[in-house]
Amino acid sequence: MSKYTLSGSQEFDNLIDNQLKQIKEEILNLIPPCDIVAILLGGGYGRGEGGVFIKDGKEYPYNDYDLFVILKNVGIVKKKKYQKKMELIHEKFTPLFKIDVDVGPLQTVNAISKAPFWMMWYELRNGHIMLWGNILVKNYFPDYHDSKMPLMEAYRLMLNRGVGLLLCKKHFDTYEEQESQDFILRNIRKAQLAMGDAFLIKKHKFHYSYKQRNANFANLNSDEDLKKLGIEEHYRIAYSFKERPHSPQLSKKECYQEYKEVLALYEKVYNWLFVDTFEETLNVEKYQQKILNVFKDNENYQETIKNVYKNVKANYHNIIKDNAKYYHPRYRLFMTLPYFLFGKKSIDCANILNSVDGSQHEKLLESFIKIWENNN
């Protein structure tokens, strides 16, 4: 049985072992081992569910390497210095291994003991491989309960995968290039998985393992909401792709047709998730009121102060009309994504995004993407 995947060979495991060993040793060169509690591999490979890409009969990694370094309770100055050094890991190994090698934000044991119930921390706690350090590091994390995944995590997931679908649009201009084909198909499959995962979160059936999620999803086949949404086949296709990713064998026309089909379904699921209706098109007024209520309910005094600081620092302080400066910058993304993704032109993007030239779509999109890159 493969250590990192559901279907890879021992030779493939050996390849990943060798690459991770190089990364681990470089991290230990950059950060003194005496300040490290553990180095963890998270993500799909950390859960033993990573993808295996086969080309010319040979296996290659497909997913990112998502690494996390847990520090002892070092001071903030030292932590910032170490964080800066971790950028070198990405710069060195991403081109070498031809996949993204990312080290997540450094965390101390004190910080992870207070980590919020986010999907990222939940999945890391329950599904990781120890590359170096104290095997008991798991005990520092809060004991998150599977059935209590916050609905906000479903919202964030749909936002991020929605941005992925949005970014596909420009790749159709260069579809004949293999990189664009791969990007589009990968993001279509991620969106299909996200719809199913968001459904599981709302039904309190989410699990850190994709294998168990797939089983939970199958057990809900008689659910009336699931029948109305019609996402079962999409989830099955996306799950199969996650296990065995492949290059698209579709013409540009065929791929665009699948993209439009998934995008239409995405809007329907988006509407159900946020507005609790099964209409094909998103009700913008009810949706935006929902987003406003969600952010109001999730903010406290300390968070509000932080949010004002983040907005002022990013030069978003001119927005007064909707009090957006009091909310996390992600609020702007939720409020305006339907404008770009579903064509909801009634949304006042120029005001919400604080765009210098709100009359130009490209300028609005540029502002949106910049906020997303800084706050996704």
N, C-alpha and C positions, 0 to 999 in steps of 0.2 A: 504493500500500500504506500502511495506517495506521501511524503511529509508535507509538501507544499501545495499539492493539487488533488483533484478528484480522479485524474486520469493519466498523469505523467509517469514516465519510467524512472528507474533508479538512476539511469544516466542523466536524466533531466534534473533529478534531485541533486546529483553530484555537481552539476553545472551551477545551480543556485547556491549550493553550499560554498563553492569556491568563490563566487562573486560576493556573497554576504561576508565571507571571511575577510576579504580585502577591504570592504566597507567598514566592518567592525574594527579592524586594526588601524585604519586611518582615523576613525573617531577617537580611539584610545590614544593616538598620537597627538590629536588636537586638544583633547580635554584630559587632564590628569585622572587616571583611574580612581584615585583616592576621593574624587568629588562625584563619582558616578555610582548610583545604586544599581542600575540595570540598563541594558540596551535591548530594545524589543523590536521585533518585526511584527507589524500589524497588517491591516488590509487583507486582501484575498489570500495571499501566500501565507500570512501569519495565521489565518484560520484553516489552512490546508485546503483552500477552495480557489486557488489562483488559476488563471487560464494557461493553456498550453497551445501555442501557435505552431502549426506544422507547415514547414515550407521545404519542398524537395525532399520529403521524407525525414527531415530533421526537426527536433523540438526546440522552440525558442520561448523565452518569457514574453508575456503579453501585457500583463498588468504592471503598475508601478511597484517599486519597492518602497513601502511606507514604514519608515523607521522612527522610533521614539526613544529619546534618551531621558531617563529619569535621574535627576540629580539629588544629591544630599541637600540639606537646607542651606545652600550657599547664598551669599548676599546678592542683591540685585545688580550691582556693578559687574561682579564676576559672571553672573548669569548672562547678562547682555554681551559680554565679551565672548563667552562660549557660543552664544547664539549666532554671532557674526561669523565665527569660524565654521559653523555648520553649513554655511552657504558654499563653502569650498567642496563639501561632499557632493552636492548636486553638480557643481561645475566640473568636477573631476570625473565622476563615475557615469553620469547620464550619457555623455558622448561615447564613453568607453564601452558600456554595456548596451547602448542603443535603446534604453527604456528610461523613464523618469525615475531618478533616485532622490527621494525627498526625506528630509529629517523634519518631523513636526516640531512645533514650538517646544522648547525645552521646559520641563516641569520639575519642580522639587517635590519631594515626598509629602511635604506639608500641603502643597497646592493640589496634588491629585487626591489627597484625602478629603478635599472640599470640592472636587470636580463636579460640575453640574451634570444632570442626567441628559447628556447629549449623546447622540448616536455614536459619535467618534469614541468617547470614553467608554461607553457601554460595550462596543464591539472590541475595543482594545483590551479591556479587563477580561473579557470572556474568551477572546480568540487571539492569541499571540504566540510567538515562538521566542524563547529567551536566547539571545545571541551572546550575552555576557551579563554576569552579575548575580544578584540575590534572587533566587527562585521564588521567594516569598513576597516579591514586589506586588503581586496581585492583591495581597491583603491590605495594601495601602488605599486601594480604590474603594469608594462606597459600594455597597452590595445592591446594585440596580436590579429591580425586578422586571422580568421580561414583559409582563402584561401591562406595565405602567409607563411605557415609553411615551413621553409627552407629545401631544398632537403637534406642538410647534416644530418638532423634528420632522414630521411629515410635510409641514409647510415649507421648511427650509430645503428638504430634499426635492420637492416639486419645483421650488424656485431655481435651484442650482441645475437640475436636469432640464428645466425649461430654458435656461440660458444656453445650455449645450445645444438644444434644438435651434435656438436663435442663431448661434454661431455657425450652424450648418449652412445657412442660407448663402453666405458668401462663397462657400466651398463648391456650390453647384457651378459657379463660373469657371472653376478649374477642375471639373469632375474627372477629366481624362487622366489626371495625375493620380497615381496610386495613393499618395498621402491624403488627398481630398476624399477619395472613395472610402478609405479606412476611417477617416475622421467622421464622415457622415454616418456610416453604418454603426460605428462604435457608439455614437451619441443617440442614434435611434434606439439601439438595444438598451442603453442606460435609461432612456426615458420610459421604455416599456417595463423595465424592472422597477423603476421609481413609482409608476402607477400602481403596480401590485404591492410594493412595500408600503406605500402610503395607505393603501386599503387595509393592509394587515395592522398597521399602527392604529388606525381609527377603530378597527374591530378588536383591538387588544390582543392580537395574535402574532405580534412581531417576535423575531428571534435573531440572535447575533449570527447564526449559521444560515447561509443561503440554502443549504440542503434541507434544513428544518423548515425554513420559510416556505420553500417549495412544497413540502409536505403539508404544512398548515394551510397553504393556499388551496391545495387540492381538496382538503377536508371541508372547505367552505363552498364547495360547488353547488350546494343547494341554497346558498344565501341569496335572498331576493335582490339586495343591492348589487351583488356581483353579477347576477343575471341581467339586470338593467344596464349595467355599465359595459359589459361585454369585453372584459380585459383578459379573460382566462388564456386564450390562445396566444396573446401577445406576451404574457408572462412566461408561458412555456417556451416560446421561441427564444426569448431573451435569456432564460435560465440555461438553455442548451448552448447558446452562444457563449455565455460566461464560462462554461466548462470547456468548450472547444471553439475558441474564436477562429475566424477565417476571413480571408479577403473577399470582398463582395464580387459576385459573378453576375452583376446586374448592369444593364445599360443605364445611361443617365436618365432616360425616360422612365424606366422601371423603378429605379431608386427614388426618383422624385415622386412617383405615384405612391410608393410605400411611405415616404416622408410625409406627404399630405394626409394620408390615412392616419398615421400615428399622431400627427399634429391635431387633427380634428378630434380624435379620441382623447388626446391630452387635455384639450379645452373642456370636454365633457366631464372628465375625471376631476379636473381643477375646479369646475363649478360645483360638483358634488362634494368635494373635500371642504371647500371654503363656505359654500352657500347652502349646502344640503338640498340641492334640487338635481333633477336629471335632465335639465335642458341641454340642448346641443351647444348653445352659445353662452358665454359667461355673462351673468348679470353684473355689470360694472358697478352700479350704484350700491348694491348689496355687498358685493365683494369688497369695495373700498371701505365701507362702513365696518365690515368684519375685521379688516386689517387694522383699522384705527382702534377698534375695541381691543384687539389682541395686544397691540403694543401698549395701550393704556394700562391694561390689566397686568402686563408683565414688567412694568417699570416701577421702581421705588426711588426714593430720594437720592440715594447714592448712585444708582444707575443713571438717573436723569442728569446729575452733575457730570458724569463721565460722557454721556451722550452729547451734552452741550459742548464740552471740550472737543470731542471728536469732530463735531460738525463745524465748529469755529476753526479748528486746525485745518480742516479740509476746505475752508472758505464756503461753507454752506449756511453761514449765519444770516444771510440776507432774506431767507425765507421766513415770513411771519404769518402769512395767510392760513396755513394749515398746522402751524406749530411744529413742523417737522424737526426743527432743531432740538426738540426735547426727546426725540426718539433715536434709537440706534440708526445709523445710516442705512442699514438693511431695510428699514421701513420704506425708503425711497424706491428700492428695488421691487419690493412687493407691490407697491402702488402703481408702478409704471410698466412692469413686465408685460401685462396684457396688451398694452399699446404696441409694443414691438413684436410680440409673439403671435397675438391673435388679431392684430389690426384694429384695436379699440381706440379709435381716433378721438373719442370724447374725453380722454384722459388729458389733463393739463400737465404734460411732461415738462414743458419749459419752466413752469413754476416749481414743480416738485423736485426736479433735478438741478435747479438753479443754473440752467444752461445760458451761456452768454448770448447765443443766437438760437432761440427756440423755434425759428421758422425753418431751419434746415434739419431734415431728418438725420443726416449723418452726424451732425453736431450733437443732437440729442442722444443718438446711439453711442457716440463716443463718450459722453458724460455717464451714461448708464453703465457701460462696460468698465469704465474707470472705477466707479463706486463698487461694482461687483468684484473686481480684481482685488480691491483693498479690504473688502468686508464679507467675502463669501464664506 
